[in-house]
């Protein structure tokens, strides 16, 4: 498991796991399997790999693997006392989790490293963040296929 994109962007106490591509033969809990029973194969692999990352992140937090079925909005049902987030895009899957005692809420997102459509950066960031994101994009991610952004 490669952990170099989001690990440096999250606060102390947050545990992460990420992979580039999909992990073969991920076993899902029955509750999660039911949630994607009718999904296309590509979606099933994406979903399963996301759950694989979540289990690895939970393990790094000292928590056992548990079913993470999606709620009615598709959001994973995290264990009591845990906040977490999953992200996926073309060629990348990631998870971040933390104890609710340490972090009130948590959200991550990754997108392919393409120029953003007009107006998106302004919609998801505040003006003081944009110069720092531009420096990061130019210096840290110039050759990566995936970029991450921290938003408030």
N, C-alpha and C positions, 0 to 999 in steps of 0.2 A: 504494500500500500504506500503510495507516494503521498507525503503530507508537506507540501511546500507552498501551496497557493493561499489557503485560508488561515493556516496556523499563525502566521505573523500578523493577521488582521484582527484577531479576536482578543478579548481581554483575558487576563490571567484567570484560571479556573475553568475556562471553556476548553473542552476536548473536541478534537476534530479527526475526521478520517475522510480520505478522498482517493479516487482512482480515475485514471484516464481510460475510458472505454467501459466495457461491462465485464463482470466477473462471471465465469461459467459455473453452472450447477449450484446456484445459491438456493438453499432450502428455505422455504417460507413457512411461517406458522399458518395453520388452517384459516385463521381470521383474515390474514393478509392475502392468502391464496384466493379466498372467496371474493375479495375486493377487486381482483383483476382477472377473474375467471374468463371473462369474455373479451379481454384486451388482445390486441394484435401482439405478435411475438416481440417486436421491437419495444413496445411499451412494457411488456412483461419483463424483459431483460433490464430495462431502465429502472423499473420499479424495484425489482429484486436487488439490483446492485445498490440502489439507494438505501434499501433496508440493510444490506450487508455493511455499508458504511456506517449507518446508524448503530448497528450492533457493535462495531469496532469502537466507535466513539463512546458508546455507553460502557463498554468494557474498560476503556481508558479512564472513565469516570468512576470505576469500581462498581458498576451496576451490571446485573445479569441481563442476558438477552431476553426480550419479551416481545410479544406480538405488538406491532405498531399499525393496527388497521387504520385506514383513513376515515375521518369523520365525514359528515354530509357535504363538506366543502373540499374534501380531498386532503385535509391537513392530518398528519400523523397524530395518533393518540399517544402522547408521551407518558411514561410512568409517573405516578405521583411524586412530586418533589423535583421533577426534571423539566427543564425547558429545552427545546431543541428546534432545529430547522434542517431541512433537506434541500438540496438544489441539484439540478441536472440540466445539461444542455448537450449539444452535439459533442461527443467525445469526452465528457466529464461528468462525474457524479461526486457529491460531497455531502457531509453531515457535520453538524456542530451541536454539542449538547453541554449543559451545565446544570449544576444544582440550583434550584430555585432560591436557595439561601444566598447564593453568590451573585446570581444574575436574574433580574426580573423578567426579561423577555429576550429573545434571541432570533435573529433573522439573517440568513445568508442568501446570496444569489450569485450565479455565475452565468455569463453569456459568452457566445463565441466572440472572438476578438475581431469584430468588424466595426466599422464606424456606426455609431448610434443614429437612428432616424432623427430627423430634425425635431427639436423640442423635448426629446426624452431626457437628456442630461439635466435640463432646466427643471423638468417635472420631478425628478427623483433626487436632486441634490439642492443644497443651499449655496448661494454665491460664494461664501468663503471656502467651501470645499473644492470648488472647481480648479483653481490653480494647483492645489496639491495633487488632485487626481491626474491632471495633465502631466505633472512631473513624474508621477508614478508610472503612468502609461508609457512615457517616453524612455524612462530609465530602467524600469523593472520588468516590463512585459513586452518589449519590442519584438521578441521572437516567439512568444507563446500563442497558442491557438485559442486560449481561454483567458479572459481577464475578469477580475473581480472589482467590485466597487463597494465602498462603505457609504451608506446613506443614512441620514437622520430623518 
